[in-house]
Every structure is written in C-alpha cells, then in structure tokens.
Amino acid sequence: MKKILLLCSQGMSTSLLVTKMKNAAKEKGIEVEIEASSVEKFLDKLSYYDIFLLGPQVRFRQQELHKVASEQNKRVEVINMMDYGTMNGKKVLEEALKAIG
C-alpha cells in the first residue's frame, strides 16, 4: 500500500484535498493511505510515508526537504497550484502515484 502525506503550514488547508484524494482512490479501487500534516512534522513522519506533497504555500521548502528525504529514497514534490486551488483530488492522486512509481 502506498502512503502519501500532504504538508502545508498547519496541516489544515490540505485536509479537504486529502478527502478528495481518498474518494478518488476509492472510486478507482486503489488502496492508499493519505494524510495531512504540518510541514514541521516532516522529520517525524519521514520513515513512514512514501511521498510527501507540499502545498504551494510551503513550496520554498522543497529543496531542503528533498535533500533529507532522498537519503531514504523518498520523494518530495510540490502540488500543482491549479490542482491545489481547485482541490482536484483525482489529479493530485494520479501525480503522486506516478512519482512513486
């Protein structure tokens, strides 16, 4: 099962997107664990999740987090601003799964 964590400033603005992603996964019959958290909890969550998706408001942290994550073969990606703004859970899920491989 793939594990995806969405990160933003407080872990709140991504909560609706998590719900939409879970619904999209359910419609497609994909087993996936998706949660949201504050970017400050990244290190605590690093070993558990396969990929970390940054909300556009914290995209400036991508290089810093990628450096740490890559040491454990983990991905850190920024959610497309348009998909984030429209809460396109299906598209964000597809992109995350494609990035995981």
DSSP file (Angstrom, degrees, kcal/mol; ACC not computed):
  #  RESIDUE AA STRUCTURE BP1 BP2  ACC     N-H-->O    O-->H-N    N-H-->O    O-->H-N    TCO  KAPPA ALPHA  PHI   PSI    X-CA   Y-CA   Z-CA
    1    1 A M              0   0    0      0, 0.0     2,-0.2     0, 0.0    31,-0.2   0.000 360.0 360.0 360.0 132.6    0.0    0.0    0.0
    2    2 A K  E     -a   32   0A   0     29,-0.9    31,-2.8    47,-0.0     2,-0.5  -0.544 360.0-150.7 -79.7 145.5    1.3    3.4   -1.0
    3    3 A K  E     -a   33   0A   0     -2,-0.2    47,-2.3    29,-0.2    48,-1.5  -0.978  13.5-175.1-124.7 122.6    1.5    6.1    1.8
    4    4 A I  E     -ab  34  51A   0     29,-3.4    31,-2.0    -2,-0.5     2,-0.5  -0.949   6.1-167.1-121.3 132.5    1.1    9.8    0.9
    5    5 A L  E     -ab  35  52A   0     46,-2.2    48,-2.8    -2,-0.4     2,-0.4  -0.981   8.6-153.2-121.9 125.2    1.5   12.7    3.2
    6    6 A L  E     -ab  36  53A   0     29,-2.9    31,-2.3    -2,-0.5     2,-0.4  -0.811  15.4-161.1 -93.3 133.5    0.4   16.2    2.3
    7    7 A L  E     +ab  37  54A   0     46,-3.3    48,-3.1    -2,-0.4     2,-0.2  -0.949  20.9 148.9-120.9 134.8    2.3   19.0    4.0
    8    8 A C  E     -a   38   0A   0     29,-1.7    31,-2.5    -2,-0.4    32,-0.3  -0.789  61.5 -74.0-143.7-169.9    1.3   22.6    4.5
    9    9 A S  S    S+     0   0    0     -2,-0.2    31,-0.3    29,-0.2    29,-0.1   0.931 126.0   2.4 -58.7 -50.0    1.8   25.4    7.1
   10   10 A Q  S    S-     0   0    0     28,-0.1    28,-0.4    27,-0.1    -1,-0.2   0.500  96.0-114.2-116.1  -8.6   -0.6   24.0    9.7
   11   11 A G  S    S+     0   0    0     26,-0.4    27,-0.1     0, 0.0    25,-0.1   0.571  94.8  96.2  83.0   9.2   -1.8   20.8    8.0
   12   12 A M  S >  S+     0   0    0      2,-0.1     3,-1.4     1,-0.1     4,-0.5   0.840  70.0  55.7-100.2 -41.4   -5.3   22.2    7.8
   13   13 A S  T 3  S+     0   0    0      1,-0.3     4,-0.4     2,-0.2     3,-0.2   0.744 107.6  52.7 -68.6 -20.1   -5.6   23.6    4.3
   14   14 A T  T 3> S+     0   0    0      1,-0.2     4,-2.3     2,-0.1    -1,-0.3   0.557  85.1  87.7 -89.0  -7.8   -4.7   20.2    2.8
   15   15 A S  H <> S+     0   0    0     -3,-1.4     4,-1.9     1,-0.2    -1,-0.2   0.895  88.3  48.0 -61.0 -42.3   -7.4   18.3    4.8
   16   16 A L  H  > S+     0   0    0     -4,-0.5     4,-2.1    -3,-0.2    -1,-0.2   0.904 111.1  51.6 -64.7 -40.2  -10.1   18.9    2.1
   17   17 A L  H  > S+     0   0    0     -4,-0.4     4,-2.5     1,-0.2    -2,-0.2   0.884 106.0  55.3 -64.6 -37.5   -7.7   17.8   -0.6
   18   18 A V  H  X S+     0   0    0     -4,-2.3     4,-2.7     2,-0.2    -1,-0.2   0.933 107.4  50.0 -58.6 -46.4   -6.9   14.6    1.4
   19   19 A T  H  X S+     0   0    0     -4,-1.9     4,-2.2     1,-0.2    -2,-0.2   0.914 111.7  47.7 -59.3 -44.1  -10.6   13.8    1.5
   20   20 A K  H  X S+     0   0    0     -4,-2.1     4,-2.0     1,-0.2    -1,-0.2   0.864 111.8  50.3 -67.5 -35.6  -10.9   14.3   -2.3
   21   21 A M  H  X S+     0   0    0     -4,-2.5     4,-2.4     2,-0.2    -2,-0.2   0.909 109.7  50.4 -67.8 -41.5   -7.9   12.2   -2.9
   22   22 A K  H  X S+     0   0    0     -4,-2.7     4,-2.3     1,-0.2    -2,-0.2   0.900 110.4  50.1 -62.9 -40.4   -9.2    9.4   -0.7
   23   23 A N  H  X S+     0   0    0     -4,-2.2     4,-2.3     2,-0.2    -1,-0.2   0.907 110.3  49.9 -63.6 -41.7  -12.5    9.5   -2.6
   24   24 A A  H  X S+     0   0    0     -4,-2.0     4,-1.6     2,-0.2    -2,-0.2   0.897 111.1  49.3 -63.5 -40.7  -10.7    9.3   -6.0
   25   25 A A  H  X>S+     0   0    0     -4,-2.4     5,-2.8     1,-0.2     4,-0.7   0.906 110.4  50.5 -64.8 -41.6   -8.7    6.3   -4.7
   26   26 A K  H ><5S+     0   0    0     -4,-2.3     3,-0.8     1,-0.2    -2,-0.2   0.910 107.8  52.9 -63.3 -42.6  -11.8    4.6   -3.6
   27   27 A E  H 3<5S+     0   0    0     -4,-2.3    -1,-0.2     1,-0.2    -2,-0.2   0.851 114.3  42.9 -60.4 -35.4  -13.5    5.1   -6.9
   28   28 A K  H 3<5S-     0   0    0     -4,-1.6    -1,-0.2    -5,-0.2    -2,-0.2   0.484 112.8-118.2 -90.5  -3.7  -10.5    3.5   -8.7
   29   29 A G  T <<5 +     0   0    0     -3,-0.8     2,-0.5    -4,-0.7    -3,-0.2   0.808  61.5 151.5  71.6  29.0  -10.2    0.7   -6.2
   30   30 A I      < -     0   0    0     -5,-2.8     2,-0.7    -6,-0.2    -1,-0.2  -0.820  42.2-140.3 -97.9 128.0   -6.7    1.8   -5.2
   31   31 A E        +     0   0    0     -2,-0.5   -29,-0.9    -3,-0.1     2,-0.3  -0.788  42.8 145.6 -87.3 117.0   -5.5    1.0   -1.7
   32   32 A V  E     -a    2   0A   0     -2,-0.7     2,-0.5   -31,-0.2   -29,-0.2  -0.995  44.0-135.8-151.0 146.2   -3.6    4.0   -0.4
   33   33 A E  E     +a    3   0A   0    -31,-2.8   -29,-3.4    -2,-0.3     2,-0.4  -0.934  28.1 178.6-106.2 125.8   -3.1    5.8    2.9
   34   34 A I  E     +a    4   0A   0     -2,-0.5     2,-0.3   -31,-0.2   -29,-0.2  -0.993   6.0 160.5-132.4 128.6   -3.3    9.6    2.6
   35   35 A E  E     -a    5   0A   0    -31,-2.0   -29,-2.9    -2,-0.4     2,-0.3  -0.883  27.4-132.4-138.4 169.2   -2.9   12.1    5.5
   36   36 A A  E     +a    6   0A   0     -2,-0.3     2,-0.3   -31,-0.2   -29,-0.2  -0.943  29.3 159.5-125.0 149.1   -2.2   15.8    6.0
   37   37 A S  E     -a    7   0A   0    -31,-2.3   -29,-1.7    -2,-0.3   -26,-0.4  -0.970  44.5 -82.4-157.1 167.4    0.2   17.4    8.5
   38   38 A S  E >   -a    8   0A   0    -28,-0.4     3,-2.1    -2,-0.3   -29,-0.2  -0.545  38.7-123.7 -72.2 142.9    2.2   20.4    9.3
   39   39 A V  G >  S+     0   0    0    -31,-2.5     3,-1.6     1,-0.3     4,-0.2   0.761 109.2  71.4 -60.1 -23.9    5.5   20.7    7.4
   40   40 A E  G 3  S+     0   0    0    -31,-0.3     3,-0.3   -32,-0.3    -1,-0.3   0.690  92.3  56.6 -66.5 -17.6    7.1   21.0   10.8
   41   41 A K  G <> S+     0   0    0     -3,-2.1     4,-1.4     1,-0.2     3,-0.3   0.306  74.2 109.5 -95.5   8.8    6.3   17.3   11.4
   42   42 A F  H X> S+     0   0    0     -3,-1.6     4,-1.1     1,-0.2     3,-0.7   0.905  76.3  48.1 -51.2 -52.1    8.2   16.2    8.3
   43   43 A L  H 34 S+     0   0    0     -3,-0.3     4,-0.4     1,-0.3     3,-0.3   0.864 109.4  53.6 -62.8 -35.9   11.1   14.5   10.1
   44   44 A D  H 34 S+     0   0    0     -3,-0.3    -1,-0.3     1,-0.2    -2,-0.2   0.809 117.2  37.9 -65.5 -28.9    8.8   12.6   12.5
   45   45 A K  H XX S+     0   0    0     -4,-1.4     4,-1.6    -3,-0.7     3,-1.2   0.493  87.7 100.1-101.1  -6.8    6.9   11.2    9.5
   46   46 A L  T 3< S+     0   0    0     -4,-1.1    -1,-0.1    -3,-0.3    -2,-0.1   0.846  81.4  47.6 -54.7 -44.5    9.8   10.6    7.1
   47   47 A S  T 34 S+     0   0    0     -4,-0.4    -1,-0.3     1,-0.2    -2,-0.1   0.720 112.3  50.3 -74.1 -18.7   10.3    6.9    7.7
   48   48 A Y  T <4 S+     0   0    0     -3,-1.2     2,-0.2    -4,-0.1    -2,-0.2   0.869  98.5  64.8 -89.3 -38.8    6.6    6.0    7.3
   49   49 A Y     <  -     0   0    0     -4,-1.6   -45,-0.2     1,-0.1     3,-0.1  -0.553  60.2-150.3 -95.1 152.5    5.4    7.7    4.1
   50   50 A D  S    S+     0   0    0    -47,-2.3    25,-1.4     1,-0.3     2,-0.3   0.811  82.8  14.6 -84.8 -34.2    6.5    7.0    0.5
   51   51 A I  E     -bc   4  75A   0    -48,-1.5   -46,-2.2    23,-0.2     2,-0.5  -0.994  61.7-148.4-146.0 147.9    6.0   10.5   -0.8
   52   52 A F  E     -bc   5  76A   0     23,-2.3    25,-2.7    -2,-0.3     2,-0.6  -0.977  11.6-159.8-120.2 125.0    5.5   14.0    0.6
   53   53 A L  E     -bc   6  77A   0    -48,-2.8   -46,-3.3    -2,-0.5     2,-0.4  -0.920  10.7-147.8-109.1 121.5    3.4   16.5   -1.3
   54   54 A L  E     -bc   7  78A   0     23,-3.4    25,-2.9    -2,-0.6   -46,-0.2  -0.710  13.8-125.3 -91.4 133.7    3.9   20.2   -0.4
   55   55 A G    >   -     0   0    0    -48,-3.1     3,-2.2    -2,-0.4     4,-0.2  -0.436  33.6-107.7 -66.2 151.1    1.1   22.7   -0.6
   56   56 A P  G >  S+     0   0    0      0, 0.0     3,-1.2     0, 0.0     4,-0.2   0.790 116.7  65.0 -54.4 -30.2    2.0   25.6   -2.8
   57   57 A Q  G 3  S+     0   0    0      1,-0.3     3,-0.1     2,-0.1   -49,-0.1   0.665 110.7  36.0 -70.3 -15.1    2.4   27.9    0.3
   58   58 A V  G X  S+     0   0    0     -3,-2.2     3,-2.1   -51,-0.2    -1,-0.3   0.155  79.3 114.7-119.6  17.6    5.4   25.8    1.5
   59   59 A R  G X   +     0   0    0     -3,-1.2     3,-2.0     1,-0.3     4,-0.3   0.762  63.5  74.5 -60.2 -24.7    7.0   25.0   -1.8
   60   60 A F  G 3  S+     0   0    0      1,-0.3    -1,-0.3    -4,-0.2     4,-0.3   0.640  90.7  58.9 -63.5 -12.6   10.0   27.1   -0.9
   61   61 A R  G <> S+     0   0    0     -3,-2.1     4,-2.5     1,-0.2     5,-0.3   0.429  76.0  99.5 -94.2  -0.2   11.0   24.2    1.5
   62   62 A Q  H <> S+     0   0    0     -3,-2.0     4,-3.1     1,-0.2     5,-0.2   0.919  81.4  46.2 -56.8 -50.6   11.2   21.6   -1.3
   63   63 A Q  H  > S+     0   0    0     -4,-0.3     4,-2.0     1,-0.2    -1,-0.2   0.924 114.1  48.7 -60.3 -44.6   15.0   21.6   -1.8
   64   64 A E  H  > S+     0   0    0     -4,-0.3     4,-1.1     1,-0.2    -1,-0.2   0.925 117.5  40.2 -60.3 -47.1   15.6   21.4    1.9
   65   65 A L  H  X S+     0   0    0     -4,-2.5     4,-2.9     1,-0.2     5,-0.2   0.863 111.4  57.1 -73.2 -36.5   13.2   18.5    2.5
   66   66 A H  H  X S+     0   0    0     -4,-3.1     4,-3.0    -5,-0.3     5,-0.2   0.898 101.5  57.3 -60.7 -40.8   14.2   16.7   -0.7
   67   67 A K  H  X S+     0   0    0     -4,-2.0     4,-0.6    -5,-0.2    -1,-0.2   0.911 113.5  38.8 -57.2 -44.7   17.8   16.6    0.5
   68   68 A V  H >< S+     0   0    0     -4,-1.1     3,-0.7     2,-0.2     4,-0.3   0.920 117.5  49.4 -71.6 -45.7   16.8   14.8    3.7
   69   69 A A  H ><>S+     0   0    0     -4,-2.9     5,-2.1     1,-0.2     3,-2.0   0.866 101.5  61.9 -65.1 -38.3   14.1   12.6    2.0
   70   70 A S  H ><5S+     0   0    0     -4,-3.0     3,-1.6     1,-0.3    -1,-0.2   0.778  91.3  67.5 -63.5 -25.1   16.4   11.4   -0.8
   71   71 A E  T <<5S+     0   0    0     -3,-0.7    -1,-0.3    -4,-0.6    -2,-0.2   0.735 108.8  38.4 -64.5 -21.3   18.7    9.8    1.7
   72   72 A Q  T < 5S-     0   0    0     -3,-2.0    -1,-0.3    -4,-0.3    -2,-0.2   0.084 121.4-106.6-113.4  20.7   15.9    7.4    2.4
   73   73 A N  T < 5S+     0   0    0     -3,-1.6     2,-0.3     1,-0.2    -3,-0.2   0.866  74.8 141.0  55.5  40.5   14.8    7.1   -1.2
   74   74 A K      < -     0   0    0     -5,-2.1     2,-0.3    -8,-0.2    -1,-0.2  -0.775  45.5-128.8-109.4 156.4   11.7    9.2   -0.5
   75   75 A R  E     -c   51   0A   0    -25,-1.4   -23,-2.3    -2,-0.3     2,-0.4  -0.810  13.3-166.8-107.3 145.8   10.1   11.8   -2.8
   76   76 A V  E     +c   52   0A   0     -2,-0.3     2,-0.3   -25,-0.2   -23,-0.2  -0.972  20.5 170.2-128.9 116.0    9.2   15.4   -2.0
   77   77 A E  E     -c   53   0A   0    -25,-2.7   -23,-3.4    -2,-0.4     2,-0.5  -0.873  31.8-122.5-125.0 156.1    7.0   17.1   -4.7
   78   78 A V  E     -c   54   0A   0     -2,-0.3     2,-0.2   -25,-0.2   -23,-0.2  -0.853  31.2-118.3 -98.3 132.8    5.0   20.3   -4.8
   79   79 A I        -     0   0    0    -25,-2.9   -20,-0.1    -2,-0.5     5,-0.0  -0.509  38.7-100.1 -68.4 132.8    1.3   20.1   -5.6
   80   80 A N     >  -     0   0    0     -2,-0.2     4,-2.7     1,-0.1     5,-0.2  -0.315  29.0-132.7 -53.8 130.0    0.4   21.8   -8.8
   81   81 A M  H  > S+     0   0    0      1,-0.2     4,-2.7     2,-0.2     5,-0.2   0.859 104.1  48.9 -59.8 -38.5   -1.0   25.2   -7.8
   82   82 A M  H  > S+     0   0    0      2,-0.2     4,-2.0     1,-0.2    -1,-0.2   0.924 112.9  46.8 -68.0 -44.0   -4.0   24.9  -10.1
   83   83 A D  H  4>S+     0   0    0      2,-0.2     5,-2.6     1,-0.2     4,-0.4   0.877 114.6  48.4 -64.8 -37.0   -4.9   21.4   -8.9
   84   84 A Y  H ><5S+     0   0    0     -4,-2.7     3,-1.0     3,-0.2    -2,-0.2   0.938 111.1  49.6 -66.6 -47.2   -4.5   22.6   -5.3
   85   85 A G  H 3<5S+     0   0    0     -4,-2.7    -2,-0.2     1,-0.3    -1,-0.2   0.836 117.3  39.9 -62.2 -34.9   -6.7   25.6   -5.9
   86   86 A T  T 3<5S-     0   0    0     -4,-2.0    -1,-0.3    -5,-0.2    -2,-0.2   0.413 107.4-126.0 -94.7   1.3   -9.4   23.6   -7.5
   87   87 A M  T < 5 +     0   0    0     -3,-1.0     2,-1.8    -4,-0.4    -3,-0.2   0.917  39.1 178.7  53.6  47.8   -9.0   20.8   -5.0
   88   88 A N     >< +     0   0    0     -5,-2.6     4,-2.3     1,-0.2     5,-0.2  -0.585   6.2 173.6 -83.1  80.5   -8.6   18.3   -7.8
   89   89 A G  H  > S+     0   0    0     -2,-1.8     4,-2.4     1,-0.2    -1,-0.2   0.843  73.5  56.3 -59.3 -37.2   -8.0   15.2   -5.7
   90   90 A K  H  > S+     0   0    0      2,-0.2     4,-2.4     1,-0.2    -1,-0.2   0.938 110.6  43.1 -61.8 -47.6   -8.1   12.8   -8.7
   91   91 A K  H  > S+     0   0    0      2,-0.2     4,-2.5     1,-0.2    -2,-0.2   0.907 114.1  49.8 -67.5 -42.8   -5.2   14.7  -10.5
   92   92 A V  H  X S+     0   0    0     -4,-2.3     4,-2.2     2,-0.2    -1,-0.2   0.905 111.9  49.4 -63.6 -40.7   -3.1   15.1   -7.3
   93   93 A L  H  X S+     0   0    0     -4,-2.4     4,-2.6    -5,-0.2     5,-0.2   0.937 110.7  49.9 -61.9 -47.3   -3.5   11.4   -6.5
   94   94 A E  H  X S+     0   0    0     -4,-2.4     4,-2.2     1,-0.2    -2,-0.2   0.917 112.0  47.8 -58.3 -45.0   -2.5   10.4  -10.1
   95   95 A E  H  X S+     0   0    0     -4,-2.5     4,-2.1     2,-0.2    -1,-0.2   0.888 111.7  50.0 -65.2 -39.7    0.6   12.6  -10.0
   96   96 A A  H  X S+     0   0    0     -4,-2.2     4,-2.0     2,-0.2    -2,-0.2   0.932 112.0  47.0 -65.1 -45.7    1.6   11.3   -6.6
   97   97 A L  H  X S+     0   0    0     -4,-2.6     4,-1.9     1,-0.2    -2,-0.2   0.882 111.5  51.3 -65.0 -37.3    1.3    7.6   -7.7
   98   98 A K  H  < S+     0   0    0     -4,-2.2    -1,-0.2    -5,-0.2    -2,-0.2   0.900 110.0  50.0 -64.0 -40.8    3.2    8.4  -10.9
   99   99 A A  H  < S+     0   0    0     -4,-2.1    -2,-0.2     1,-0.2    -1,-0.2   0.855 109.5  50.7 -67.7 -34.9    6.0   10.0   -8.9
  100  100 A I  H  <        0   0    0     -4,-2.0    -1,-0.2    -5,-0.1    -2,-0.2   0.883 360.0 360.0 -69.4 -37.6    6.2    7.0   -6.5
  101  101 A G     <        0   0    0     -4,-1.9    -3,-0.1    -5,-0.2    -4,-0.1   0.438 360.0 360.0  93.9 360.0    6.4    4.6   -9.5
